[in-house]
Amino acid sequence: MNNRNQVERIKNMYPIGTRIELLSAMDDMQGVERGTKGTVIGVDDICTIHMKWDNGRGLGLIPGEDKFKVLSRPQEELEKSENHAKEQSQGMGGMSL
């Protein structure tokens, strides 16, 4: 059985907004195919990572059973966005008409 520390660790590792790619097909009949990408929408009290897959499915991942990799985390996306905005304000990379 999972304890509260394990749940918090999984939530910290895979915060809402984390982008993930599935590396191996799920065993579920309505599974998600290998290579499908999706976004974390939450982690429950039994450590299931709930996903919104790009193909419209909503099946969760079970750490240690399902094989997947993190593509990006929300903080990384925020930093990219802030850096881009900073470059734009400094006149780099943008074009004005």
N, C-alpha and C positions, 0 to 999 in steps of 0.2 A: 504494500500500500504506500502511496506517495505521501510525504509529509509536507508541511507548509513551506519549509526551506527549499525543497525540490521544486515546488510550484513557482515560488518567487524567482528561483534561478532560471527556470525555463522562460518565465515572463520577461526577465531581464535580457536573456539571450535572443529572444524573438519578440521584440516589442511590436505593437500594432503598427502596421505600415511596412514591416519588413517584407522585402521581395524575396521569393524562394523559387528554386527550380527543382522539380522532382527528378531524381536520378534513376529510380527503378519503379516499375509499375506497381500500383497498390493491389492487394489481394481481393479487395471488394469487387463485386460484380459490376458496380457502377463506378469503378475506380477511375483514376486520372492517369493518363498515359505518360510514360517517361518523356521528359523534356518539357512538359507543361509548366508554365510559370504562373505564379499567383501571389497574393498579398495576404499577410497575416491579419486576421480581424479580431483575434483574442486567444487566450490560453485559459482552459478551464481548470477546475480543482483536481483533476486526475492527469494533468499535464498534456492533454490533447491540444495540439496547435490547430486552431480553427482557421480555415483558409477560404478565400474567395479566389478560385482559380480563374484564369483568363478565359477558359472555355465555358465558364458559367457554372461549373460544379461548385459544391460547397463542402466537400469531404475534408475531414481533419487529418493531420499528421500525428503519428505517434513516435516521439523521439526514441531512438534505439531499435525501432522496428522498420520504419520507413526510411529510405535513403533519399536525402535531399541536400541542396547546398544553398547558402545565403548569397543572393545577388547584391543586395544593398539593404541598409538599415535606414530608418527615418532620419536619424541625425546626419548620416552621410548625404542624403538627398537635400536636406536643409542647407548643409555647408556648400554643396555644389551650387544651389540656387543663390545663396548669399554671395558666393565668389563671382558668379555670373553677373549679378546685379552690380557688384562693386566694379567689375571690369567695364560694364556698360556706362556707369556714372563717370568713369575715368576716361571715357572715349575710346576704349579698346573693344574691338570685336563687333561694334555696332555700325550701322549705316543710317544716316539720316537723309531724308529727302527734302 
